[in-house]
Amino acid sequence: MSMNFEEKTLRTTPIYSGKVISLQVDDVLLPNNKESKRELVKHPGAVAIIAITSDNKLVVVEQYRKALERTLIEIPAGKIEPGEDPKDTALRELEEETGFTASDLHYIQSFATSPGFADEIIHIYVAQGLKKLEAKRLLDEDEFVELHECSLADAEKWIQSQKIFDAKTVFAIQWWRLHRF
């Protein structure tokens, strides 16, 4: 029989509330009846899009990531707005970041990005039937990206060189390798 690992929240102390995340410290009761503290990041959730062109190239964006103090190449992604369906977020982010829309957008997987301290869940979609928009949607005013298209071999080289370094993009490339079409 499995042990009950649940940690019961006794108190929550809000620390910070911003436009992307909020921070809190929870006092919890452990399974052994001792108390401990948990520092938590609250996030509304995100989507990421595996966008495959008709000539079997992956659409990616290059952008600076302040938390890592460097530029990364990633699949298009973005935060879910309050009340927004994740599939709608996926299409919006695809259009904003890449200038493409998709005739087919299918849900693949959801997963926790950093469950040790954050509640962010990311929903992964695959986009096919890509078509360039006549008028590209605008990026957020603080967002700067460069668009690239890459083969599976290029993507795997970028993982090795750590140009691709984030979990969602590595997941996407592994998924693409397994489900080539």
C-alpha positions in Angstrom: 0.0 0.0 0.0 1.2 3.5 -0.9 2.1 6.1 1.7 0.0 9.3 1.8 2.4 12.0 0.7 -0.1 14.9 0.9 1.1 18.1 2.5 -1.8 20.0 4.1 -1.6 23.8 3.7 -1.9 25.5 7.1 -1.2 29.1 6.0 -0.4 31.0 2.8 1.6 34.2 2.8 1.4 36.1 -0.5 4.8 37.7 -1.4 4.4 39.2 -4.9 1.8 39.4 -7.6 2.9 40.4 -11.1 1.5 40.2 -14.7 3.0 36.7 -15.3 3.5 35.0 -11.9 2.7 35.4 -8.2 4.8 34.2 -5.3 3.7 32.8 -2.0 5.1 30.9 1.0 2.9 28.1 2.3 3.3 26.6 5.8 2.4 22.9 5.4 1.8 20.0 7.6 4.0 17.0 6.4 2.9 13.4 6.5 5.0 12.9 9.6 3.0 15.7 11.4 5.9 18.1 11.3 5.6 21.6 9.8 7.6 23.0 6.9 7.6 25.9 4.4 7.1 25.7 0.6 8.0 28.7 -1.6 5.7 28.5 -4.6 5.4 30.2 -8.0 1.8 30.5 -9.2 1.3 30.7 -13.0 -1.8 30.7 -15.2 -0.5 28.1 -17.6 0.9 28.2 -21.1 0.8 26.6 -24.5 3.5 25.6 -27.0 3.1 24.8 -30.6 4.9 22.2 -32.7 4.4 23.9 -36.1 5.4 21.7 -39.1 5.6 23.2 -42.6 4.5 21.4 -45.7 8.1 20.7 -46.5 8.6 19.1 -43.1 10.4 21.9 -41.3 9.8 22.9 -37.7 9.0 26.6 -37.2 11.0 28.0 -34.3 11.7 31.4 -32.8 14.9 32.8 -31.5 14.7 35.2 -28.5 16.6 36.5 -25.5 15.7 34.9 -22.2 16.7 37.2 -19.3 16.4 34.4 -16.7 19.3 32.6 -18.4 21.0 35.7 -19.8 21.2 34.3 -23.3 19.4 33.7 -26.6 17.5 30.5 -27.1 15.8 28.9 -30.1 12.3 27.6 -29.0 9.0 26.5 -30.4 6.4 29.2 -30.3 4.7 29.5 -26.9 2.8 31.8 -24.6 0.8 32.4 -21.5 -2.9 31.6 -21.3 -5.0 34.7 -20.7 -7.7 34.5 -18.0 -10.8 32.6 -19.3 -9.0 31.7 -22.6 -9.2 28.2 -24.0 -5.6 26.7 -24.4 -6.3 25.8 -28.0 -7.3 29.5 -28.7 -4.1 30.6 -27.0 -2.1 28.2 -29.2 -3.5 29.6 -32.4 -3.1 33.2 -31.2 0.6 32.6 -30.1 1.3 30.8 -33.4 0.0 33.8 -35.4 1.6 36.4 -33.2 5.1 34.9 -33.0 5.4 33.3 -36.5 3.0 35.0 -38.8 1.5 31.6 -39.7 -2.0 30.2 -39.0 -2.9 26.6 -39.1 -5.8 24.6 -40.7 -5.1 21.7 -38.2 -4.3 22.2 -34.6 -4.3 19.1 -32.4 -3.7 18.7 -28.7 -0.7 16.4 -27.9 0.2 16.5 -24.2 0.2 18.6 -21.0 2.9 18.6 -18.4 4.2 20.4 -15.3 7.3 22.5 -16.1 8.8 22.7 -12.6 6.6 20.9 -10.1 9.1 21.3 -7.2 8.2 25.0 -6.8 5.7 26.1 -9.6 2.2 25.1 -10.6 2.7 26.0 -14.3 1.1 23.5 -16.7 2.1 23.7 -20.4 -0.2 22.4 -23.1 1.5 21.2 -26.3 -0.2 21.3 -29.7 0.9 20.3 -33.2 0.0 22.7 -36.0 -0.2 21.5 -39.6 -1.6 23.0 -42.7 0.4 26.2 -42.1 -0.4 29.3 -44.1 1.3 32.7 -44.0 -1.1 35.4 -42.7 -1.6 38.3 -45.1 -1.2 40.7 -42.1 0.9 39.4 -39.3 -0.5 39.8 -35.8 1.5 42.1 -33.6 3.9 40.7 -30.9 3.6 41.9 -27.3 5.4 45.3 -27.0 8.2 43.8 -24.9 8.7 40.7 -27.2 11.4 40.4 -29.9 11.8 37.2 -31.9 13.5 36.1 -35.1 11.7 33.3 -37.1 13.6 30.2 -38.3 12.6 27.0 -40.0 14.7 23.9 -39.3 15.0 20.3 -40.3 15.0 17.5 -37.6 18.7 17.1 -38.1 19.3 20.8 -37.5 17.1 20.8 -34.4 19.0 17.9 -33.0 22.3 19.7 -33.6 20.9 22.8 -31.9 20.1 20.6 -28.8 23.6 19.3 -28.8 25.1 22.8 -29.0 22.5 24.0 -26.4 21.0 26.7 -28.7 17.8 24.7 -28.0 17.9 24.3 -24.2 14.4 24.5 -22.8 12.3 21.4 -21.9 9.2 22.2 -24.1 11.3 22.5 -27.2 13.4 19.4 -26.5 10.1 17.5 -25.8 8.7 18.8 -29.1 11.7 17.6 -31.1 11.6 14.2 -29.5 7.9 14.0 -30.2 8.6 15.1 -33.9 11.2 12.4 -34.2 8.8 9.7 -33.0 5.8 11.0 -35.1 7.4 12.1 -38.4 4.8 12.5 -41.1 
